[in-house]
């Protein structure tokens, strides 16, 4: 039995895979504590995981400045380190994701073993398979596959991210810690074990990845989310009243104001005479061919749809793949453009463009192929694979 501290930062797509691993580790007899933002307390309680609030409550943040200060400010980072230190000293090992900068600092202050758990392939970039970087993807798509631009883009991103995370390096110096490489990349990597919590059908290990890296497969996370009874009943009534709908799923903060994301897909649905379900943070009034629902567990919802239109978050893409439903992707920021690249290469999703919905609905071969892949993807047990690898690393 080991005492494990999971440091899970970010939104659902970042946090839920780590919680799934925590549940599996706890089932195997380990003592697990989750350090996460206060708004994840309810999910941890549902999973029967001990939760300690770290950082700002996302439900209280409004506007870009508040969100920036909560994630990329020196004061917030120092407060997280101070909150995590006593927890880390009582732990036998630490697990952290791609936003757990404070966790990597605490690792070096305490000397505890560190296991890096990344949900997104972009967290482990490779020059052997150059990713599409945020802010640079439009330029990259004009010159795909050229080695010199790939190296140049990587340097630009490292320089920009280094400036944005300069407070991390500054705090390392104030804490008397030696340099540990780039705070977004090498500083987060582990000497014991690095886990990429996605499917090997999307990405396979690369020779320039850090040593001791494993691709685990997707983690099943639906059980961690509750289903509001009223929303579930209303949604079920709509689904049962006609043909399978198109599902429109804005990601992240766009879920609370989905209209800009959803405008073009809804217009395409109306033009084709299709029913649609829009997932919104607040739900909405019913209409004849449109149902607006609050957040729902995705895999059972996606299994009832024809196509899912989303922004390309890795968790949403994984749910669509497991449900055997094609994705039309409208990426906007962060890792979404690179996830779209990987989905197109694997033949499980396609970038949104005019006429794409009609073309996809008429392509029975693509839909049949996805349905055929779904059982194998549904059998992936990322949490189980991860927990076995963690147990092995702790014994080493």
Helices and strands as residue ranges (DSSP letters): E 3-8, H 12-27, E 31-36, G 38-40, H 41-46, E 50-53, G 58-60, H 64-72, H 74-89, E 93-96, H 101-110, E 113-118, G 121-124, H 137-140, H 147-164, H 166-174, E 193-196, E 213-215, G 222-224, H 229-240, E 246-249, G 252-256, H 259-272, E 276-279, E 290-293, H 298-302, E 307-310, H 314-323, E 326-329, H 336-346, E 349-351, H 356-361, H 364-378, H 382-395
